[in-house]
């Protein structure tokens, strides 16, 4: 009786795992979260204003800041690809009104940690304080995670603060079906934002699913022979 029940469980589990593997490997399962124009290379809708600068709001992003001039800067070529950064000092403000550069990035399809990864550069030197946050939307209803990144040499306590490089922000245990938004802002200076991406961690592994499914089938075959 117990063996028959175990066989049914193994057979059902294997079938479900194989179906999940086939969905992943055939490309039917797509990333639920994604950032549009995270490298700011899509210049659609922007206006060239001379030298290395463009004005306007980058495609895929939103802001209510009224003075969107000198917002995207061309920084050079890497491996044949044109590089750009967003000048968030011209896309955001914290005083007298708060305006962030933000984007809706999709809905989680399973419960997991969610990580936003991004690069910061210092366009014109001087200090800055960049804020980044992950919200559960659709209207920034719930703050899930936030952090501040400073580029000050040194800070008030004499400690160097290096705000140039690659940074991450993680929201823990985000529920399945959560509509997420990300936002960036600065209190001053000229920070350059680039290579913004988002991911759910851990992501389902098609390889591990297939191994588990095959193991279940082998176990089931051995039990039948017995």
N, C-alpha and C positions, 0 to 999 in steps of 0.2 A: 504493500500500500504506500509506504513511505517512498520506495524507489519510483513508483509510478508518478507520484506527486513531484518528486525531484526532477524526473525526466520532463514533465510538462513545463516546469519552471525554467529549466535549462533550454528547452526548445524555444519557448517564448522569448527568453532573454536573448538568445543567439539571433533569432529572427529580427528582433528590434534593433540590435546592434549592427547587424549587416545592413539593414535599411538605412540607419543613420550614417554608416560609412559610405554607402552608395550616394546618399544625398550630398555629403561633404565632398567626395571625390569627383562628382559630376559637375560641381560648381553651382548646384541648386541652392546650397546654403550660403548666403552672402552676409558680410559683416553688417550687423545691425547698427553699429555706430561708425560714423565717418565724419571727417572734417573736409569741407569744401574749400579749395584754394588755400590750403594750409601753408603753402610756400609762397603765396602772393605773386605767383608768376602769371596768373591769368589777369591781363590788363584790361579786359572787357569793361567798358563803361568809364574808364579813367581818362583823364586829360593830361597830355604831355605838356609840362610847363617850363621845360628847358633844363639843360645840363643833365642831371641824372634823376630828375624828380617827376612824379606824376601826382595829380590831385584827384580827389573823389573817394568814394567808399569802395574798398575792394570787393570783387564778386564773391558772393557766398556769405559775406559778413554784414553786420548791421551796427549802426550807431545813430544816436540822436544829436551828436555833437555838431554844432552849426558851421564850424570853420574847418572844413575838410580840404585843406590845401597843403601841398608837400606831404602827402600821406604815404606814398610808396616810393622807395629809393632803389635804383639799380646799383648793385654793388660789385658786379664783375661777372666773369665766366668761370665755371668749374666743370671740367670734363665735357666741354661743349655745350653746357646748359647755362642760360642766363639766370643770374641770381638776383633776387629782390628781397627787401625787408619792409615790413610795415612800420611806419613812424607813429607809434601809438600816442605820442604827445600831441599829434594833430588829429587824432581820432577819438580821444577820450578827455575827460575832465573830472575833477573831484570837487571843485569850488568855482563859483557859488552853487552850481548844480552838478549832480553826479551823472556822467555819461560814460558808458562802457562800450568797448568793442566786443560784440557778442555774436553767437551763432547757435542755432539748434542743431544738435549732432545726431539725433535719432533716438530710438527706443531700445532699451536692453531686452535681449531675448532669453536671458537666463540670469539668475542671481549671481553676482560676482563683484569683485573690486573693479573699479573703473579708473584708468590712469590717463591723464593728459600729459603729453610730452611736448616740449617746445624749446627753441633757442632764443637767447637774448644777446644783443650786441649794443654797444654804446656808440651812437651815430656821431655825435658832436663833442663827446667828452662831458665832464661834469658828473654830478651824482644824480641818481634817480631811485625811485621806490615803485616797483611794479607789483600790482595786485593781480591775482588770478583766482578764479572760483569755478566750481562745478555746481550747478543748480538742477533741481528737479522741477521741470516746467509744468505748463507751457509759459507761464509768466513769472519766472524766477520765484516760484512758490516756496521752495524749500532749499536752503543752503546745505549742500552735502559736504563740501570741503573748500578750503581757501588757504592761501599763503601769500606772504609778502617777500619780495626779493629785492635787495638793496645793492646798489653799486656806488659805494662811498669809500673814499680812501683818506683817512680811516673814519670810523664812526665816532660818535660822541665819547665813547670809552677808549678810543685809541686802537680799536680792533679793525683791521682791514676787512672790508665787505666786498667780495667780488661777485657782482651780479651779471657777469658775462660768461656764457657757456650754455650747456644743455641742462634743463631742469624738468622736474616732474611734480605733478600733484595727483594724489590718489584719494578717491572716495571709497570707503570700505563698505562691503556687503550691500551693494545697491540692488534693490529688488527687481525681479524680472518685470518687464512692462513699464519701466520708468522712462519717461520722456526727459531727455537731458539737454541742458544748455551750458555752454562755457562762456566765460567773460574775462576780459583783460582791461586794465586801466593803469594809469600812472599819475603820481602826484606832482611830477615835474621832470625836467631833464629831457633827453631825447633817446629813449630806449628803442631799439629795433627788434621787432618780433618776427620770427621765421620758423618754418618747419613744424607747424602745429599738427599734432596727431592725437588720436584717442583710441583706446583699446580696452576690451574686457579681459580680465586676468583671473584665473587661467582661461584660455580659449580651448574649446573642445579639440582634441587631437584625433584625427581620422585614423592614424596609425594605432593608437592605443585602443580605439573602439574595435578595429579589425582584429587585433591580437586577442582581446577579450572574447569576441564572438567566436573565433576559431577555437580557442581553448574550451569554450562551452560546448561546441559541436564535438570536439574530440572526447571530452568527458562523457557526453551523451552516448557516443558510439561505443565506448568502453563499457558503459553500464548495460547497453543492449546485449553485448556479447556475453555478459555475465548472466 
